[in-house]
Structures are given as structure tokens and as C-alpha cells.
Amino acid sequence: MLVTAIHSRADTLVLSSLNWPPYSGETLKGGGASVVVARAALNAMGHELKVDYYPWSRTIRVVNREDSIYMGYFPEYYHPTDQFVFSSSMGESPLGIIEHHLFPMQWSRITDLNRYTLGVVRDYVNTLELDEMIDSGRQPVETVSSDEHNIRKVATGRIPGAVMDLYVFNYLVAQPHLVGLGEKLQINKQLLDTKKLYVAFKNSDEGIKWREIYNEGLARIDINQVVDEYLKSL
């Protein structure tokens, strides 16, 4: 109640995000599924949301500037950090591996992937175990700047697979300029993980206040219903 009292008047939370359809994107209806959820949660608390979109590496960097107007960034997977505090979950991201439909990858344990070179997007968080293998050099990877780039590389046989969110994959391969490539691809039958999505707020007094306001707003809305209705509208 103290936090709500402090922000009793209507304020605007300013966050940074990336072009990661269908979750977020400046050209998407409503700014993307995650943006629609975040806006609904803040509106439930009497506040507004402003989002600016950047390439992923800048999405985080602009928050950390001393003179930054941003109180955090999203959507993000949880990861250990002292710089940010994470909101309650605002949705889920099924994380898998895209592959060529003629050459499916065979694996049962995560370490089995070490025999394949995987495409990953620069600065994306994957799974803890996979990222540890990448950092140690045990997992061969090729780093690119976007999921679309990985779709092209897998479809043309330059790499056997790439780490990608299923909703992102389904959205991208439905786009006219990628339909032909999408017909060559599939999601590996085994998922890497189903990740929770969060807003990463600055680890500051103001960031923590906004996190509490936001979490209370999330509790007042039906997140799954908001996301389902949004995805059906695309």
C-alpha cells in the first residue's frame, strides 16, 4: 500500500525493448504481445507505459546509462544479475531448436548438442546449462544479430540448427519474404525449455518501487487471456 500511495497520481513508466515479434516490436499491433500485457498491468494501476525499441544489445545498454530515462527493459528471461530486479512472470517463451526438416538433430541430453554447431543471437540469454557450455567453449556456436538471420542459415544448410522461441519462429516464417525458407524448416521434437518472461527493472529504489506497482497490476489481469487474444488478432 505504501508503494501505491507514493505513485497515487498517474505516472508513465518508460522501458526499452527490442524488435522480437510477436512479443515486441515498433511495427506490431499494440507494440507486441508482451507490450500489450505490460500496458494492461500498468493501466490496471492507473499508470501509463512508454516503450522505445532498439537492437537487443542497445536495449540493455540504454538502461544502464547514468542519464537514462529508462527504468528497465523487457521482455527478458531470468538470469543472475546485480544490476536488475525481475518482475513477476508476464508470460512464457517455449525455447527450442529450429532445424532443416530433411536433417533433424538427434539428442536426448543437453551435452549431446555439443556435436552440432548451433546458431545463437548475440547477447540473448538461452538456458543456463547451454550458456555455460557456450561460455566454456564446449558448445560450438555461430553468433548472429537476429533470429531471421538464423532462419536463413539453417534453411540454406550453413548450420544444422539454431536456438529460437517457437512463437518467434512461427511468426517469422509466416512473413511473405520468409515463407519459402520456412517450408524447409521445423522445430526439433525436444524443447530446450519453457522460459518465463519478465520486465528487468533497475536495481534502485525507484526501480524496485515500479516493480511492486507492476507486479500488483499483473495480479489484476488475466495474462494468458491477454496474450491469447492478441495472438489470435494477428
Secondary structure, DSSP 8 states (H G I E B T S, - for coil): -HHHHHT-S--EEEEEEE-BTTTB-TTSGGG-HHHHHHHHHHHHTT-EEEEEEE-HHHHHHHHHSTT---SEEEEE-----SSEEE-S---EEEEEEEEETTS----SSGGGGGGS-EEEETT----HHHHHHHHHT-S-EEEES-HHHHHHHHHTTSSSEEEEEHHHHHHHHTSTTTHHHHTTEEE-SS-SEEEE-EEEEESSHHHHHHHHHHHHHHHTS-HHHHHHHHHHH-
